Amino acid sequence: MMRVAAICVVLGGGIFVGVARGQESQGPQKPPAPEHDVRRVTSTEPTAEAPPDVPQPLIIKHFAEKEEEYARVRGRFGYKKTIKLTEYGADGNPMGEFSVTTTPMVASDGKVYERVQADGVSTLRTLKLSPEDVNAISRIPGYPLAASQVEKYKITFAGRELVDEVDCYMFQVKPKYLERANALFEGIVWVDAKYLEIVKSYGKFVTDLGDFHSPELPFSNFETYRENVEGKYWFPNYARSDDRLHFQDGDVPLRVVIKWTAFKPLTASKPQ
């Protein structure tokens, strides 16, 4: 669940510096090549494949309980997070990028803060963003289908597929109803057929006003992979979104890639 009022302060309340619509925008048409060849599921109807042997309500109950556990434990782990925003030219090649690195730290009062640092000078041509602006793009809920939220969704079996050689059930997720105050997940989740845990997701967050994203940047659909940490927790470790900025003289393809590495338990320290 995403609190729209709170997130709007981060994403929509002026934190993004804005878009510079200069004369150098040439309106490229060729999108960038994907880093992974992943089949997207966009149909609103389930496939004709046979449902899993385990009753679907039990699968959903199991992964929702695990999601609740992971959401609780995730806040106790540190990591190194890198966020790279790339603009692409008419030839499909990068024409500008900006990346930042963030690391969480626990202050003496017990609150967790993120230290944000730019990885060099921005070469973006159509955007002017600060490191904090880029980091804000990564603040998407990691566990929208936790047990405390799962009753808000209609979850339907949609087929079976391998994800990094892991046999997975695919479930299509749609909100039963849309809310104004809370953005809800809509998309596909891949569930490990053996351990019944979510290992990948693809989708967006929606309200009764439509797709939820920053008013300055178009990213809404994110493809997110997970990593098994300490042999028992599935944490997001890679997320990507591709979209376009629209100008009078054409579109500019954009990609944001978010990576989490070096997971380890957080320890208290004083901010520097």
C-alpha positions as CSV (number, residue, x, y, z in Angstrom):
1,M,0.0,0.0,0.0
2,M,1.3,3.5,-0.8
3,R,0.1,6.6,1.0
4,V,-0.5,8.9,-1.8
5,A,-0.6,12.0,0.3
6,A,2.8,11.3,1.7
7,I,4.4,10.2,-1.5
8,C,3.1,13.2,-3.4
9,V,5.2,15.3,-1.0
10,V,8.3,13.4,-2.3
11,L,7.4,12.9,-5.9
12,G,4.8,15.5,-6.7
13,G,5.4,18.3,-4.3
14,G,8.2,20.1,-6.1
15,I,11.2,17.8,-5.3
16,F,11.8,17.3,-9.0
17,V,13.5,20.4,-10.4
18,G,11.7,19.9,-13.7
19,V,12.2,19.4,-17.4
20,A,14.3,21.7,-19.5
21,R,12.6,21.8,-22.9
22,G,15.5,23.1,-24.8
23,Q,16.2,23.3,-28.5
24,E,18.5,20.2,-28.3
25,S,15.6,17.8,-28.0
26,Q,15.4,16.0,-31.3
27,G,12.5,13.7,-30.7
28,P,14.1,10.2,-30.9
29,Q,11.7,7.4,-31.9
30,K,13.8,4.2,-31.4
31,P,13.4,2.9,-27.8
32,P,16.4,1.5,-25.9
33,A,17.1,-2.2,-26.0
34,P,16.0,-4.1,-22.9
35,E,18.6,-5.5,-20.5
36,H,16.5,-8.6,-20.0
37,D,14.3,-10.4,-22.5
38,V,11.2,-10.9,-20.3
39,R,7.8,-11.8,-21.5
40,R,5.2,-9.4,-20.2
41,V,1.7,-10.5,-19.4
42,T,-0.9,-7.8,-20.2
43,S,-4.1,-9.7,-20.8
44,T,-6.9,-9.3,-18.4
45,E,-7.9,-12.9,-18.8
46,P,-6.1,-15.9,-17.2
47,T,-4.4,-18.4,-19.6
48,A,-5.8,-21.8,-20.5
49,E,-3.1,-23.6,-18.6
50,A,-4.1,-25.9,-15.8
51,P,-4.0,-24.3,-12.3
52,P,-1.4,-25.4,-9.8
53,D,-1.8,-28.6,-7.8
54,V,-1.8,-26.6,-4.5
55,P,-5.1,-24.8,-4.0
56,Q,-4.8,-21.2,-5.0
57,P,-6.1,-19.8,-1.7
58,L,-3.3,-21.6,0.1
59,I,-0.7,-20.3,-2.3
60,I,-1.9,-16.7,-1.8
61,K,-2.1,-17.1,2.0
62,H,1.4,-18.5,2.1
63,F,3.1,-15.8,0.0
64,A,1.1,-13.0,1.6
65,E,2.3,-14.1,5.1
66,K,5.8,-14.2,3.8
67,E,5.5,-10.7,2.3
68,E,4.3,-9.5,5.7
69,E,7.4,-11.0,7.3
70,Y,9.8,-9.6,4.6
71,A,8.3,-6.1,4.9
72,R,8.9,-6.1,8.6
73,V,12.4,-7.5,8.4
74,R,13.5,-5.4,5.4
75,G,13.7,-2.3,7.6
76,R,16.4,-3.8,9.7
77,F,18.8,-4.4,6.8
78,G,21.2,-2.0,5.2
79,Y,22.3,-2.0,1.6
80,K,24.0,-0.1,-1.2
81,K,21.4,1.3,-3.7
82,T,22.4,2.7,-7.0
83,I,19.8,4.5,-9.2
84,K,20.7,5.4,-12.8
85,L,18.5,7.5,-15.0
86,T,19.3,7.4,-18.8
87,E,18.1,9.4,-21.8
88,Y,18.3,7.8,-25.2
89,G,18.8,9.5,-28.6
90,A,17.2,8.8,-32.0
91,D,19.7,6.0,-32.7
92,G,18.7,4.1,-29.5
93,N,22.1,4.9,-27.8
94,P,22.4,6.8,-24.5
95,M,22.8,10.5,-24.9
96,G,22.9,11.4,-21.2
97,E,22.7,9.9,-17.7
98,F,22.8,10.6,-14.0
99,S,23.4,8.1,-11.3
100,V,23.4,8.3,-7.5
101,T,24.3,5.9,-4.7
102,T,22.5,5.8,-1.4
103,T,23.1,3.9,1.9
104,P,20.9,3.8,4.9
105,M,22.1,4.5,8.4
106,V,20.5,4.3,11.8
107,A,20.8,7.5,13.9
108,S,21.1,7.5,17.7
109,D,17.3,8.1,17.9
110,G,16.7,4.8,16.1
111,K,15.4,6.4,12.9
112,V,16.8,5.2,9.6
113,Y,18.1,7.9,7.1
114,E,19.5,7.5,3.6
115,R,22.8,9.1,2.7
116,V,22.6,10.2,-1.0
117,Q,25.6,10.9,-3.2
118,A,25.9,11.7,-6.9
119,D,28.2,9.3,-8.9
120,G,29.7,12.1,-11.0
121,V,28.3,15.1,-12.9
122,S,24.9,14.7,-14.6
123,T,25.0,14.6,-18.4
124,L,21.2,14.6,-18.9
125,R,20.1,16.9,-21.7
126,T,16.3,17.2,-21.1
127,L,16.2,16.9,-17.3
128,K,17.8,18.8,-14.5
129,L,17.7,16.8,-11.3
130,S,19.4,16.7,-7.9
131,P,20.7,13.4,-6.3
132,E,17.7,13.5,-4.0
133,D,15.3,13.8,-7.0
134,V,16.8,10.7,-8.6
135,N,16.7,8.8,-5.3
136,A,13.0,9.7,-4.9
137,I,12.2,7.7,-8.1
138,S,13.2,4.5,-6.2
139,R,10.7,4.9,-3.4
140,I,8.1,2.4,-4.6
141,P,6.5,-0.1,-2.1
142,G,8.3,-3.4,-2.0
143,Y,5.6,-5.6,-0.6
144,P,2.1,-4.4,-1.6
145,L,0.6,-8.0,-1.3
146,A,1.5,-8.4,2.4
147,A,-1.1,-10.3,4.5
148,S,-2.5,-7.0,5.9
149,Q,-3.3,-5.8,2.4
150,V,-4.0,-8.8,0.2
151,E,-7.8,-8.7,0.8
152,K,-7.9,-5.6,-1.3
153,Y,-7.0,-7.5,-4.4
154,K,-8.4,-10.0,-6.9
155,I,-5.6,-12.5,-7.6
156,T,-6.0,-14.9,-10.5
157,F,-3.8,-17.7,-11.8
158,A,-2.3,-16.6,-15.1
159,G,0.1,-19.4,-16.2
160,R,3.5,-20.8,-15.4
161,E,7.0,-19.6,-16.4
162,L,10.7,-19.9,-15.5
163,V,12.4,-17.0,-13.9
164,D,16.1,-17.5,-13.8
165,E,15.5,-21.2,-14.0
166,V,13.1,-21.2,-11.1
167,D,9.7,-22.8,-11.9
168,C,7.1,-20.1,-11.1
169,Y,3.3,-19.7,-11.0
170,M,2.1,-16.4,-12.4
171,F,-0.7,-14.6,-10.8
172,Q,-2.5,-11.5,-12.2
173,V,-3.2,-8.9,-9.5
174,K,-5.9,-6.2,-9.7
175,P,-7.4,-4.0,-7.0
176,K,-11.0,-5.0,-6.1
177,Y,-11.7,-1.3,-5.9
178,L,-9.7,1.9,-6.4
179,E,-9.0,4.4,-3.6
180,R,-8.1,8.0,-3.6
181,A,-5.8,8.0,-0.5
182,N,-3.9,4.8,-1.2
183,A,-2.3,3.6,-4.4
184,L,-2.7,-0.1,-5.0
185,F,-0.7,-2.5,-7.1
186,E,-1.9,-3.8,-10.5
187,G,0.2,-6.3,-12.5
188,I,1.8,-9.7,-12.4
189,V,3.7,-11.6,-9.7
190,W,5.8,-14.7,-10.2
191,V,5.6,-17.1,-7.3
192,D,8.2,-19.9,-6.7
193,A,6.2,-23.1,-7.3
194,K,8.2,-25.0,-4.7
195,Y,8.5,-22.5,-1.8
196,L,5.5,-20.4,-2.7
197,E,7.3,-17.0,-2.4
198,I,7.2,-14.1,-4.7
199,V,10.5,-13.8,-6.7
200,K,9.5,-11.2,-9.3
201,S,6.8,-8.6,-10.1
202,Y,5.8,-6.4,-13.0
203,G,3.2,-3.7,-12.6
204,K,2.2,-0.2,-11.5
205,F,0.3,1.6,-8.7
206,V,-3.1,3.0,-9.4
207,T,-5.7,5.2,-7.7
208,D,-9.2,6.2,-8.8
209,L,-7.5,9.1,-10.6
210,G,-5.4,6.8,-12.7
211,D,-1.8,5.6,-12.8
212,F,0.4,6.9,-10.0
213,H,3.7,8.5,-10.9
214,S,5.6,11.7,-10.5
215,P,4.1,14.7,-12.4
216,E,7.6,15.4,-13.8
217,L,8.6,11.9,-14.8
218,P,6.5,9.3,-16.6
219,F,7.7,6.1,-14.9
220,S,4.8,3.9,-13.6
221,N,5.4,0.3,-14.6
222,F,8.3,-1.3,-12.8
223,E,9.8,-4.8,-13.4
224,T,11.3,-5.9,-10.1
225,Y,13.5,-9.0,-9.4
226,R,14.4,-10.3,-5.9
227,E,17.4,-11.8,-4.2
228,N,17.4,-14.4,-1.4
229,V,19.2,-12.8,1.6
230,E,20.6,-15.0,4.4
231,G,18.8,-18.0,2.8
232,K,15.4,-16.9,4.1
233,Y,14.4,-13.4,3.0
234,W,13.4,-12.3,-0.6
235,F,14.4,-8.6,-1.0
236,P,14.1,-6.5,-4.2
237,N,17.6,-6.3,-5.8
238,Y,16.8,-5.0,-9.3
239,A,14.0,-2.8,-10.7
240,R,13.7,-1.1,-14.1
241,S,11.2,1.1,-15.8
242,D,11.1,2.4,-19.4
243,D,9.0,5.3,-20.6
244,R,9.1,8.5,-22.6
245,L,9.0,12.2,-22.2
246,H,6.7,13.9,-24.8
247,F,7.8,17.1,-26.6
248,Q,6.3,19.0,-29.5
249,D,9.2,17.8,-31.7
250,G,9.1,14.2,-30.6
251,D,9.6,11.8,-27.7
252,V,12.7,11.2,-25.5
253,P,12.9,7.5,-24.3
254,L,14.0,7.2,-20.6
255,R,15.1,4.3,-18.5
256,V,15.6,4.1,-14.7
257,V,17.5,1.2,-13.3
258,I,17.6,0.6,-9.5
259,K,20.0,-1.9,-8.0
260,W,20.3,-3.0,-4.3
261,T,23.5,-4.8,-3.2
262,A,25.5,-5.6,-0.1
263,F,22.6,-6.4,2.2
264,K,23.6,-6.6,5.9
265,P,21.9,-5.9,9.2
266,L,21.8,-2.3,10.2
267,T,23.6,-1.1,13.3
268,A,23.0,2.2,15.2
269,S,25.4,5.1,14.4
270,K,25.4,8.9,14.6
271,P,24.9,10.9,11.4
272,Q,28.0,12.6,10.2
